[in-house]
Every structure is written in C-alpha cells, then in structure tokens.
Amino acid sequence: MELNQTAPPPTSPLPETDGDETCRMEVTGMAIDGVTLLICLCGLLGNGAVLWLLGVCIRRNPITVYILNLAVTDFIFLLLMGTSSLLCMIENASCSTVLSLQFLKSLFLLSLFSYNMGLYLLTTISIERCVSILCPLWYRCHRSRHLSAVVCVLLWALSIAVIATVTSLCLLHEHEHCQIALIVMYVLNFLIFAPPMVISNVILFIKVLCGSQKRQPKRLYIVILLTVLFFLIFVVPLSIWNFLQQFGYSIMSYQVAFLLACINSSINPFIYFLVGSCRRHCSLVSLQVAFRRVFEETGVTTISS
C-alpha cells in the first residue's frame, strides 16, 4: 500500500496468502495496535465522563461549552482509531484482508476532521482566555453570552467544509488532487491557526508565572496550557508525518504517529482531574469536585453572568 496516496489510520493490511505460504503475524504491528486500542478505550471512558459531568452536573459557562465540543471531537477520533486498530488486529491475526483501501481512506479523512476541529477549538480557547486577561473590562462588557455556542457552530461548519472538500478530491479524483488538497489544508492550519494558539499560550504562561492576576482562574489557565502543550507534542508529529508523506518522505511509522494522536485525545480528562484535585497537599477528590474546581472558578463564572 502506498501511504503517500492518502495515509490510512493505524492499520497495515496484510496480503492474502496462498495455500502453501506461511502466514506471518506482524508482532510489532499487533503490539502497537493493541496499545492503541487500550488507550482509545481509556480515552473513550474519560471523554464520556467529561461529556456527562460538564453537560449535566456542572453549570454551563463559556469555557465549558468549548471543552464539551473538544470532548466530542476527541471521542469521535478515539472511536475511529479504536475501531481501526481492532479491525487491524483481527486482520493481522487471521491473515486475511478485512479493510479495503477505500475504507482506510475514508477512516483517515474522518480522523483529519477530528484533528482540524481540535486545533480550531484549542486556538479559540487560547485566544479568548488571552483576551480575558489582557482586556478584562472590555471582555466582561462586550462578550455576548451566546458567543461560545455561535463560535462552536461556525468552527464545526468550517471543519466540515474543509474535510468535505478534501474528501471529494481524495475519494473522487486522482492522487494529485488529493495531494494538493492535503498540502493546502496543512499549510493553512500551520499559518492561520497554530501561530495564534502558540502566541496566546505564551502570554498565558507569562501571566501565570507572574501571578499578577490574583482573581483569574489559574487552574483553568494551567489546564489550557497543558492541553495545548500535549497537543503540540502528540498531534503535531501526525501532521508533520502526513505532510512529508505527500513529498515522499517518512520520519516515523504511521502506527506510531496515530498512537501519539490517540494519547493526546485520551489525556485531556486526566489533565482536568489532576489539576482540579491537587491542592497544597495534593489530595485526590471526586471527579465532579475536581472538575468544579477547574471550570467553576471565580474568573470563569463571573464572565458568564
């Protein structure tokens, strides 16, 4: 399979063997897929808890709207990757072709949709928090109560439009059109969304270190900083890997690239819990209490009123 045509999710279909050929199981591939599946299951449970707590148990505010949408995005990505890894393990163990190339392309494009949405949301969260500490009075007076919901709808529409365009070019046209579409998508992501996200978080980091904003929700800022940091560490390699694939270069196994992306989508609920549960004595509290400490701090709830 040519990965640079449209790199599939973490799966590596094996050719069917003839009757006199020995079936050789790819132990390394099976191990990576097994770890990926386990991480996806943990991530699905964690993001499911986030959806339940923020959607039902905790009072809605501007930041929880974004976090809810981010949890939905991560849930979709983990569901796709977990399904792919499971089917790959079945295929590898049975030495038969279970997944078609068209199915792999579709699964990969859907995973790109979740990746784009996560990037858009993190950029929006970072910019909004940055504005709230640089211009607090203006932010409180001019921010619409329904701004978060409107922005999320627009971001979903943008992500759907981008992936629909890429999908139409990758599934219905020649490889060259797909290659150009993917390159343009990644260039736009890196030039339009990534720089504001990084700059905003540098400002947040400086503010947290200086400690000049005593009434600001520092736990929330730490959560945002860690979420963006892990996104850059675990998801950007997938983008770089696929971008270089379009030019025939490879820096790592695609299974490892998707494994890292699954770690990123699974780790956010644990970040929320650990930051919310640790105080001076680092005592662990219930999941709901930890989430309330992060998302119902004074600086957040005041803005929403």
C-alpha positions as a LaTeX table, in Angstrom:
\begin{tabular}{lrrr}
\hline
Residue & $x$ (\AA) & $y$ (\AA) & $z$ (\AA) \\
\hline
Met1 & 0.00 & 0.00 & 0.00 \\
Glu2 & 1.33 & 3.43 & $-0.86$ \\
Leu3 & 0.97 & 5.57 & 2.24 \\
Asn4 & 1.56 & 8.80 & 0.38 \\
Gln5 & $-1.63$ & 8.34 & $-1.62$ \\
Thr6 & $-3.75$ & 9.03 & 1.43 \\
Ala7 & $-2.17$ & 7.77 & 4.59 \\
Pro8 & $-4.54$ & 5.38 & 6.38 \\
Pro9 & $-5.14$ & 5.11 & 10.08 \\
Pro10 & $-3.06$ & 2.78 & 12.21 \\
Thr11 & $-3.57$ & $-0.36$ & 10.27 \\
Ser12 & $-1.43$ & $-2.30$ & 7.89 \\
Pro13 & $-3.40$ & $-4.76$ & 5.75 \\
Leu14 & $-1.66$ & $-8.00$ & 5.01 \\
Pro15 & $-1.91$ & $-9.65$ & 1.64 \\
Glu16 & $-3.80$ & $-12.87$ & 1.46 \\
Thr17 & $-1.54$ & $-15.89$ & 1.43 \\
Asp18 & $-1.66$ & $-18.86$ & $-0.87$ \\
Gly19 & $-2.23$ & $-22.29$ & 0.49 \\
Asp20 & 1.44 & $-23.24$ & 0.58 \\
Glu21 & 2.65 & $-19.95$ & 2.08 \\
Thr22 & 3.20 & $-19.48$ & 5.78 \\
Cys23 & 1.20 & $-16.74$ & 7.45 \\
Arg24 & 3.50 & $-14.45$ & 9.38 \\
Met25 & 1.96 & $-12.30$ & 12.05 \\
Glu26 & 3.44 & $-8.83$ & 12.43 \\
Val27 & 4.18 & $-8.88$ & 16.15 \\
Thr28 & 5.29 & $-5.25$ & 16.34 \\
Gly29 & 2.23 & $-4.02$ & 14.44 \\
Met30 & $-0.07$ & $-6.14$ & 16.62 \\
Ala31 & 1.55 & $-4.76$ & 19.78 \\
Ile32 & 1.19 & $-1.13$ & 18.66 \\
Asp33 & $-2.41$ & $-1.69$ & 17.60 \\
Gly34 & $-3.13$ & $-3.37$ & 20.94 \\
Val35 & $-1.71$ & $-0.44$ & 22.89 \\
Thr36 & $-3.61$ & 1.98 & 20.64 \\
Leu37 & $-6.87$ & 0.11 & 21.26 \\
Leu38 & $-6.31$ & 0.11 & 25.03 \\
Ile39 & $-5.56$ & 3.85 & 25.05 \\
Cys40 & $-8.65$ & 4.51 & 22.92 \\
Leu41 & $-10.86$ & 2.60 & 25.36 \\
Cys42 & $-9.48$ & 4.56 & 28.32 \\
Gly43 & $-9.90$ & 7.79 & 26.38 \\
Leu44 & $-13.49$ & 6.98 & 25.45 \\
Leu45 & $-14.31$ & 6.42 & 29.12 \\
Gly46 & $-12.56$ & 9.63 & 30.14 \\
Asn47 & $-14.16$ & 11.81 & 27.48 \\
Gly48 & $-17.52$ & 10.18 & 28.19 \\
Ala49 & $-17.13$ & 11.27 & 31.82 \\
Val50 & $-16.28$ & 14.80 & 30.66 \\
Leu51 & $-19.41$ & 14.92 & 28.50 \\
Trp52 & $-21.59$ & 13.70 & 31.36 \\
Leu53 & $-20.14$ & 15.97 & 34.05 \\
Leu54 & $-19.93$ & 19.17 & 32.01 \\
Gly55 & $-23.17$ & 18.51 & 30.20 \\
Val56 & $-25.30$ & 17.53 & 33.20 \\
Cys57 & $-23.65$ & 18.06 & 36.58 \\
Ile58 & $-21.75$ & 21.34 & 36.25 \\
Arg59 & $-23.20$ & 24.76 & 35.50 \\
Arg60 & $-22.60$ & 25.80 & 31.90 \\
Asn61 & $-20.26$ & 28.71 & 31.24 \\
Pro62 & $-18.32$ & 29.97 & 28.19 \\
Ile63 & $-15.29$ & 27.73 & 28.70 \\
Thr64 & $-17.26$ & 24.52 & 29.36 \\
Val65 & $-19.03$ & 24.96 & 26.00 \\
Tyr66 & $-15.65$ & 24.78 & 24.27 \\
Ile67 & $-14.45$ & 21.89 & 26.45 \\
Leu68 & $-17.65$ & 19.95 & 25.71 \\
Asn69 & $-17.08$ & 20.34 & 21.99 \\
Leu70 & $-13.43$ & 19.34 & 22.41 \\
Ala71 & $-14.52$ & 16.21 & 24.28 \\
Val72 & $-16.93$ & 15.35 & 21.45 \\
Thr73 & $-14.11$ & 15.79 & 18.94 \\
Asp74 & $-11.74$ & 13.58 & 20.93 \\
Phe75 & $-14.48$ & 10.98 & 21.44 \\
Ile76 & $-15.09$ & 10.74 & 17.68 \\
Phe77 & $-11.38$ & 10.47 & 16.92 \\
Leu78 & $-10.82$ & 7.75 & 19.54 \\
Leu79 & $-13.84$ & 5.82 & 18.31 \\
Leu80 & $-12.49$ & 5.85 & 14.76 \\
Met81 & $-8.95$ & 4.92 & 15.79 \\
Gly82 & $-10.11$ & 2.23 & 18.19 \\
Thr83 & $-12.27$ & 0.66 & 15.51 \\
Ser84 & $-9.42$ & 0.77 & 13.04 \\
Ser85 & $-6.96$ & $-0.80$ & 15.48 \\
Leu86 & $-9.39$ & $-3.57$ & 16.38 \\
Leu87 & $-10.07$ & $-4.43$ & 12.75 \\
Cys88 & $-6.36$ & $-4.34$ & 12.04 \\
Met89 & $-5.66$ & $-6.80$ & 14.85 \\
Ile90 & $-8.34$ & $-9.14$ & 13.52 \\
Glu91 & $-6.90$ & $-8.82$ & 10.04 \\
Asn92 & $-3.35$ & $-9.46$ & 11.21 \\
Ala93 & $-4.32$ & $-12.46$ & 13.32 \\
Ser94 & $-6.46$ & $-14.07$ & 10.60 \\
Cys95 & $-4.01$ & $-13.29$ & 7.77 \\
Ser96 & $-6.87$ & $-12.08$ & 5.62 \\
Thr97 & $-7.81$ & $-8.76$ & 4.06 \\
Val98 & $-10.59$ & $-7.19$ & 6.11 \\
Leu99 & $-10.12$ & $-3.50$ & 5.38 \\
Ser100 & $-10.31$ & $-2.13$ & 1.86 \\
Leu101 & $-8.15$ & 0.79 & 0.75 \\
Gln102 & $-11.26$ & 2.91 & 0.19 \\
Phe103 & $-12.41$ & 2.23 & 3.75 \\
Leu104 & $-8.98$ & 3.16 & 5.11 \\
Lys105 & $-9.01$ & 6.41 & 3.17 \\
Ser106 & $-12.46$ & 7.28 & 4.49 \\
Leu107 & $-11.40$ & 6.49 & 8.06 \\
Phe108 & $-8.29$ & 8.59 & 7.72 \\
Leu109 & $-10.22$ & 11.56 & 6.32 \\
Leu110 & $-12.69$ & 11.36 & 9.20 \\
Ser111 & $-9.77$ & 11.38 & 11.63 \\
Leu112 & $-8.50$ & 14.53 & 9.89 \\
Phe113 & $-11.88$ & 16.10 & 10.56 \\
Ser114 & $-11.46$ & 15.48 & 14.31 \\
Tyr115 & $-7.88$ & 16.74 & 14.20 \\
Asn116 & $-8.89$ & 20.00 & 12.49 \\
Met117 & $-11.75$ & 20.58 & 14.91 \\
Gly118 & $-9.47$ & 20.05 & 17.89 \\
Leu119 & $-6.98$ & 22.55 & 16.50 \\
Tyr120 & $-9.71$ & 25.14 & 15.84 \\
Leu121 & $-11.16$ & 24.76 & 19.34 \\
Leu122 & $-7.82$ & 25.00 & 21.13 \\
Thr123 & $-6.94$ & 28.09 & 19.13 \\
Thr124 & $-10.27$ & 29.71 & 20.03 \\
Ile125 & $-9.97$ & 28.82 & 23.73 \\
Ser126 & $-6.42$ & 30.18 & 23.87 \\
Ile127 & $-7.29$ & 33.46 & 22.16 \\
Glu128 & $-10.39$ & 34.04 & 24.29 \\
Arg129 & $-8.55$ & 33.40 & 27.56 \\
Cys130 & $-5.72$ & 35.66 & 26.42 \\
Val131 & $-8.15$ & 38.49 & 25.64 \\
Ser132 & $-9.86$ & 37.99 & 29.02 \\
Ile133 & $-6.64$ & 38.74 & 30.92 \\
Leu134 & $-5.25$ & 41.44 & 28.63 \\
Cys135 & $-8.54$ & 43.39 & 28.35 \\
Pro136 & $-10.66$ & 42.15 & 31.28 \\
Leu137 & $-13.05$ & 45.12 & 31.45 \\
Trp138 & $-13.71$ & 45.18 & 27.72 \\
Tyr139 & $-14.14$ & 41.40 & 27.74 \\
Arg140 & $-16.72$ & 41.44 & 30.53 \\
Cys141 & $-18.71$ & 44.27 & 28.98 \\
His142 & $-18.72$ & 43.28 & 25.32 \\
Arg143 & $-18.70$ & 39.48 & 25.33 \\
Ser144 & $-22.04$ & 38.01 & 24.28 \\
Arg145 & $-23.46$ & 35.27 & 26.49 \\
His146 & $-24.02$ & 33.05 & 23.45 \\
Leu147 & $-20.67$ & 33.72 & 21.81 \\
Ser148 & $-19.21$ & 30.30 & 22.69 \\
Ala149 & $-22.12$ & 28.42 & 21.14 \\
Val150 & $-22.07$ & 30.56 & 17.98 \\
Val151 & $-18.30$ & 30.17 & 17.59 \\
Cys152 & $-18.51$ & 26.39 & 18.04 \\
Val153 & $-21.20$ & 26.14 & 15.36 \\
Leu154 & $-19.04$ & 28.17 & 12.98 \\
Leu155 & $-15.99$ & 26.01 & 13.76 \\
Trp156 & $-17.93$ & 22.80 & 13.11 \\
Ala157 & $-19.16$ & 24.27 & 9.82 \\
Leu158 & $-15.61$ & 25.25 & 8.86 \\
Ser159 & $-14.22$ & 21.83 & 9.74 \\
Ile160 & $-16.98$ & 20.07 & 7.80 \\
Ala161 & $-16.43$ & 22.31 & 4.78 \\
Val162 & $-12.66$ & 21.72 & 4.81 \\
Ile163 & $-12.90$ & 17.95 & 5.17 \\
Ala164 & $-15.74$ & 17.73 & 2.62 \\
Thr165 & $-13.53$ & 19.48 & 0.08 \\
Val166 & $-10.55$ & 17.26 & 0.85 \\
Thr167 & $-12.72$ & 14.14 & 0.81 \\
Ser168 & $-14.24$ & 14.96 & $-2.57$ \\
Leu169 & $-10.77$ & 15.45 & $-4.04$ \\
Cys170 & $-9.25$ & 12.37 & $-2.38$ \\
Leu171 & $-12.03$ & 9.85 & $-2.99$ \\
Leu172 & $-13.41$ & 11.05 & $-6.31$ \\
His173 & $-10.38$ & 12.42 & $-8.14$ \\
Glu174 & $-6.81$ & 11.48 & $-8.90$ \\
His175 & $-3.99$ & 11.26 & $-6.39$ \\
Glu176 & $-2.52$ & 14.62 & $-7.45$ \\
His177 & $-5.69$ & 16.49 & $-6.49$ \\
Cys178 & $-5.76$ & 14.78 & $-3.09$ \\
Gln179 & $-2.12$ & 15.57 & $-2.50$ \\
Ile180 & $-2.60$ & 19.26 & $-3.28$ \\
Ala181 & $-5.71$ & 19.44 & $-1.06$ \\
Leu182 & $-3.90$ & 17.90 & 1.92 \\
Ile183 & $-0.88$ & 20.17 & 1.50 \\
Val184 & $-3.08$ & 23.28 & 1.32 \\
Met185 & $-5.05$ & 22.17 & 4.38 \\
Tyr186 & $-1.93$ & 21.65 & 6.49 \\
Val187 & $-0.34$ & 24.90 & 5.33 \\
Leu188 & $-3.49$ & 26.83 & 6.28 \\
Asn189 & $-3.60$ & 25.08 & 9.66 \\
Phe190 & 0.02 & 25.92 & 10.40 \\
Leu191 & $-0.18$ & 29.51 & 9.17 \\
Ile192 & $-3.64$ & 30.59 & 10.36 \\
Phe193 & $-4.48$ & 28.60 & 13.48 \\
Ala194 & $-1.23$ & 27.37 & 15.00 \\
Pro195 & 0.56 & 30.75 & 15.45 \\
Pro196 & $-2.28$ & 32.49 & 17.38 \\
Met197 & $-2.64$ & 29.42 & 19.60 \\
Val198 & 1.07 & 29.36 & 20.44 \\
Ile199 & 1.34 & 33.14 & 20.97 \\
Ser200 & $-1.77$ & 33.23 & 23.19 \\
Asn201 & $-0.44$ & 30.42 & 25.36 \\
Val202 & 2.95 & 32.09 & 25.72 \\
Ile203 & 1.10 & 35.14 & 27.09 \\
Leu204 & $-0.97$ & 32.93 & 29.41 \\
Phe205 & 2.19 & 31.20 & 30.61 \\
Ile206 & 3.83 & 34.54 & 31.42 \\
Lys207 & 0.73 & 35.71 & 33.29 \\
Val208 & 0.56 & 32.50 & 35.33 \\
Leu209 & 4.24 & 32.80 & 36.25 \\
Cys210 & 3.96 & 36.47 & 37.19 \\
Gly211 & 0.88 & 35.82 & 39.30 \\
Ser212 & $-0.35$ & 39.37 & 38.77 \\
Gln213 & $-3.89$ & 38.25 & 38.02 \\
Lys214 & $-4.86$ & 37.01 & 41.51 \\
Arg215 & $-8.55$ & 36.79 & 40.76 \\
Gln216 & $-8.07$ & 34.97 & 37.49 \\
Pro217 & $-8.76$ & 31.19 & 37.36 \\
Lys218 & $-5.20$ & 29.86 & 37.45 \\
Arg219 & $-6.27$ & 26.22 & 37.41 \\
Leu220 & $-8.09$ & 26.86 & 34.17 \\
Tyr221 & $-5.02$ & 28.51 & 32.66 \\
Ile222 & $-2.86$ & 25.56 & 33.70 \\
Val223 & $-5.36$ & 23.19 & 32.08 \\
Ile224 & $-5.30$ & 25.20 & 28.84 \\
Leu225 & $-1.50$ & 25.36 & 28.83 \\
Leu226 & $-1.13$ & 21.62 & 29.41 \\
Thr227 & $-3.81$ & 20.75 & 26.85 \\
Val228 & $-2.13$ & 22.85 & 24.16 \\
Leu229 & 1.32 & 21.57 & 25.14 \\
Phe230 & 0.29 & 17.93 & 24.79 \\
Phe231 & $-1.48$ & 18.76 & 21.53 \\
Leu232 & 1.76 & 20.17 & 20.14 \\
Ile233 & 3.78 & 17.20 & 21.42 \\
Phe234 & 1.48 & 14.35 & 20.40 \\
Val235 & $-0.60$ & 15.60 & 17.45 \\
Val236 & 1.76 & 17.84 & 15.51 \\
Pro237 & 4.00 & 14.82 & 14.65 \\
Leu238 & 0.99 & 13.28 & 12.88 \\
Ser239 & 0.53 & 16.45 & 10.83 \\
Ile240 & 4.23 & 16.68 & 10.00 \\
Trp241 & 4.36 & 12.99 & 9.14 \\
Asn242 & 1.43 & 13.18 & 6.74 \\
Phe243 & 2.63 & 16.47 & 5.25 \\
Leu244 & 6.04 & 14.96 & 4.47 \\
Gln245 & 4.34 & 11.84 & 3.11 \\
Gln246 & 2.94 & 13.97 & 0.31 \\
Phe247 & 6.52 & 14.60 & $-0.82$ \\
Gly248 & 7.67 & 11.00 & $-0.39$ \\
Tyr249 & 9.43 & 11.43 & 2.96 \\
Ser250 & 8.80 & 9.45 & 6.14 \\
Ile251 & 10.10 & 10.28 & 9.62 \\
Met252 & 8.29 & 7.59 & 11.63 \\
Ser253 & 5.87 & 4.70 & 11.38 \\
Tyr254 & 2.29 & 5.81 & 10.73 \\
Gln255 & 1.17 & 3.49 & 13.54 \\
Val256 & 3.35 & 5.42 & 15.99 \\
Ala257 & 2.04 & 8.75 & 14.65 \\
Phe258 & $-1.58$ & 7.72 & 15.23 \\
Leu259 & $-0.72$ & 6.20 & 18.61 \\
Leu260 & 0.61 & 9.58 & 19.74 \\
Ala261 & $-2.53$ & 11.29 & 18.45 \\
Cys262 & $-4.69$ & 8.83 & 20.44 \\
Ile263 & $-2.68$ & 9.60 & 23.58 \\
Asn264 & $-3.45$ & 13.29 & 23.10 \\
Ser265 & $-7.19$ & 12.70 & 22.72 \\
Ser266 & $-7.21$ & 10.46 & 25.80 \\
Ile267 & $-5.13$ & 12.57 & 28.15 \\
Asn268 & $-7.32$ & 15.68 & 28.47 \\
Pro269 & $-9.79$ & 14.25 & 31.03 \\
Phe270 & $-6.87$ & 13.19 & 33.23 \\
Ile271 & $-5.42$ & 16.71 & 32.98 \\
Tyr272 & $-8.73$ & 18.18 & 34.16 \\
Phe273 & $-8.91$ & 15.76 & 37.08 \\
Leu274 & $-5.30$ & 16.08 & 38.24 \\
Val275 & $-5.24$ & 19.88 & 38.08 \\
Gly276 & $-8.59$ & 20.10 & 39.85 \\
Ser277 & $-7.76$ & 17.56 & 42.55 \\
Cys278 & $-4.29$ & 18.79 & 43.53 \\
Arg279 & $-4.10$ & 21.46 & 46.18 \\
Arg280 & $-1.37$ & 22.16 & 48.70 \\
His281 & $-1.38$ & 18.60 & 49.99 \\
Cys282 & $-2.20$ & 17.08 & 46.58 \\
Ser283 & $-5.20$ & 15.25 & 47.98 \\
Leu284 & $-7.32$ & 13.38 & 45.47 \\
Val285 & $-11.01$ & 14.31 & 45.38 \\
Ser286 & $-14.00$ & 13.08 & 43.45 \\
Leu287 & $-14.13$ & 13.61 & 39.71 \\
Gln288 & $-17.04$ & 16.02 & 39.95 \\
Val289 & $-15.36$ & 18.14 & 42.63 \\
Ala290 & $-12.14$ & 18.28 & 40.62 \\
Phe291 & $-13.99$ & 19.45 & 37.53 \\
Arg292 & $-15.86$ & 22.10 & 39.52 \\
Arg293 & $-12.56$ & 23.48 & 40.83 \\
Val294 & $-11.27$ & 23.87 & 37.30 \\
Phe295 & $-14.33$ & 25.07 & 35.41 \\
Glu296 & $-16.30$ & 26.93 & 38.10 \\
Glu297 & $-13.56$ & 29.19 & 39.42 \\
Thr298 & $-14.46$ & 32.83 & 40.05 \\
Gly299 & $-12.89$ & 34.19 & 36.93 \\
Val300 & $-14.91$ & 31.86 & 34.71 \\
Thr301 & $-18.33$ & 32.12 & 36.29 \\
Thr302 & $-18.18$ & 35.89 & 36.56 \\
Ile303 & $-17.66$ & 36.26 & 32.84 \\
Ser304 & $-20.72$ & 34.20 & 32.03 \\
Ser305 & $-23.06$ & 36.24 & 34.13 \\
\hline
\end{tabular}
